[in-house]
Amino acid sequence: MTSIIKKQISEPGVSQNWVNKNIAAKILGISTHTLKLYRKKHWTLGIHFQYLNSRTIRYHEGLIRDWFANIADRQAHQWAIQVYLASLLSN
């Protein structure tokens, strides 16, 4: 029971899935080209997206959704990033 409670606290409804560019673009309702622009201007490597190899990129579903929802409130999105980092086993 406590592990369930802990999980709810550390992951408050934010998906921990990593998705490919087509799914990420569909989630946000944008083109894959726009994803590339967001990677360059707005998102952080290792947080919002990750390279698996030179041709494969995965996007953190929960954080890109949160970024989009809080696009005008950077502080709120920073909180989501902190919660995500704290939830990693390496922390």
C-alpha positions, -999 to 999 in steps of 0.1 A, spaced: 0 0 0 28 25 8 45 19 -25 12 28 -43 10 60 -22 47 68 -29 42 63 -66 12 87 -67 32 114 -48 62 111 -71 42 108 -103 11 130 -100 -6 119 -131 24 126 -154 31 98 -178 66 83 -176 65 70 -212 91 78 -238 75 80 -273 87 83 -309 85 115 -329 52 105 -346 34 99 -314 50 131 -298 38 152 -327 3 137 -326 1 143 -288 9 180 -293 -9 184 -326 22 196 -344 45 184 -372 76 164 -366 95 194 -381 81 216 -353 94 190 -328 128 196 -341 124 233 -336 112 228 -300 142 205 -293 166 233 -305 148 263 -288 128 251 -258 135 216 -246 164 201 -227 183 170 -238 179 142 -212 147 157 -198 122 164 -227 140 142 -253 168 117 -255 189 103 -283 190 65 -284 214 66 -313 222 90 -341 189 83 -358 165 76 -330 150 102 -306 125 96 -279 103 122 -262 92 122 -226 54 121 -230 45 135 -196 70 164 -197 62 175 -233 25 175 -223 33 195 -192 55 220 -211 26 225 -236 0 230 -208 23 254 -190 39 272 -219 31 306 -203 42 295 -168 78 284 -169 79 281 -131 51 255 -131 69 235 -157 102 237 -137 83 221 -108 73 192 -131 109 187 -142 120 186 -105 94 160 -97 105 139 -127 142 141 -117 134 132 -81 115 102 -93 146 87 -111 163 58 -94 196 75 -98 184 102 -74 
